[in-house]
């Protein structure tokens, strides 16, 4: 998904031009100009332009701004001539709806920093290395909360680091020492499977919401972690030492909830495969939560999900997690229809989503392998594939992962291969002629096959169950209505990534339109206060005159005086104005709710 606005200026700014690409070299102005300039600055190094446009502009040449990854095409030139020079053009993937950046959030005054890192690790000359070591968490005398994490990367090595994961270890675990291959000859280095925090390519720091944190310092909390760093040394560069890791920020100022991470998706090895030459191929991983409480060991409250991290490798194009309850699709928890391997970051949900025991969770991954001429298998290497979604939730429980895989024997039989076990089934995939018809047949067979669901706890307790892939109901967006602001869909009103209300940009007609309801409310509030004060004065005056009447003067004669009649007329007029003002308030509030996300 790409979007963009071009501008031209010399000494005098001529305004933004809403344009689109006709071909790789030609720009053409849109018939509908939907961009609104907010500000423009230039110094010796940077040119900075701020602009706004509707989430949906109803212009066929404009991409909708959604909760998906947006690819922004940018170009610059040596003068103000509008043209695309390939040597001065670049594309950057951005999550436009991430309003709050972690570095802009406040941190407690008593914040303590703790680094989990490898020290002077010699990166092997292999394409793929998974380096693991076991490290202690901070030793504290009372409960603390980790509230933020960020990657520690050496500048000259950052392109080699694919991901960093921190896994909590059960306190009964017997852990090895040193650094070794995570999934090699010594199985002890793959112990501990409950993710605490994770970082992948393109991600930055992440600060948890104000009411959640990772608990440390109590007998129930993990004392040790497994640090896993995936290196991709595709150029087989020798002699590179690395000290990457994760920096944790923690505090004694406790949050309300202890958080956890639930890993969902396709059980990576050894069943996962993707045919070569596929324009589109879908893989599914099922999770059934009906055994969660039994495996947790104690009663387990409902899970409240607030964030997520999506993960595939280079062939991944889209992911989504779908929730079902009592056999009916409840919601799409999270998705990205324009996933970019180079932008893997923890993102906030627009609101907390509840998962109850008995719900089913389905992860769907969309792949494209047009550039490959051999099968792609699930595995740890970047040229292998994964299909994972990490859900950040509270309150913490002991379940670390819940993933599924299809019956490969059924898949092989559907493709005309005679096999008797899973290993033969995977080998048989190499015998298939991967025509477009067989690719679709394999996708259908994988979806219709019975899934084995593997559930694991922090103490490495594993249980299996089975299930079937439910249908995903895809809700298309409604037609865009021709209007100045486009059509605002329900998902536009609370876009993903909004931790706080959006801030109106100043200096434009759009900003003025946003501020009008607030100005009207302030004016109305002042007018209402004036009316009530006037009514109070009138009431006091009326009572004073009644009390001051001579007992021999009748009340009837008093009410017939011109002074009282004029006062009564003024009272009725003020009452009418008050009613009209209340009606106006109602309209302003309705206008505010409907317009607050129309312009952005």
Secondary structure, 3 states (H helix, E strand, C coil): CEECCEEEECCCEEEEECEEECCCCCEEECCCCCCEEEEEEECCCCEEEEEECCCCCCCCCCCCCCCCCEEEEEECCCCCCCCCCHHHEEEEEECCCCCCCHHHCCCCCCCEEEEEECCCEEECCCCEEEEEEEEECCCCCCCEEEEEEEEECCCCCHHHEEEEEEEECCCCCCCCCCCEECCCCCHHHHCCCEEEEEEECCCCCEECCCCEEEEECCCCCCCEEEEEEEEECCCCCCCEEECCEEEEEEECCCCCEEEEEEEEEECCCCCCEECCCCCCEEEEEEEECCCHHHHHCCCCCCEEEEEEEEECCCCEEEEEEEEEECCEEEEEEEEECCCCCCCCCCEEEEEEEEECCCCEEEEEEEECCCCCCCCEEECCCCCCECCEEEEEEECCCCEEEEEEEECHHHHHHHCCCCCCCHHHHHHHHHHCCCCHHHHHHHHHHHHHCCEEEEEEECCCCEEEEEECCCCCCCCCCCCCCCCCCCCCCHHHHCCCCCCCCCCCCCCCHHHHHHHHHHHHHHHHHHHHHHHHHHHHHHHHHHHHHHHCCCCCCCHHHHHCCHHHHHHHHHHHHHHHHHHHHHHHHHHHHHHHHHHCCCCC
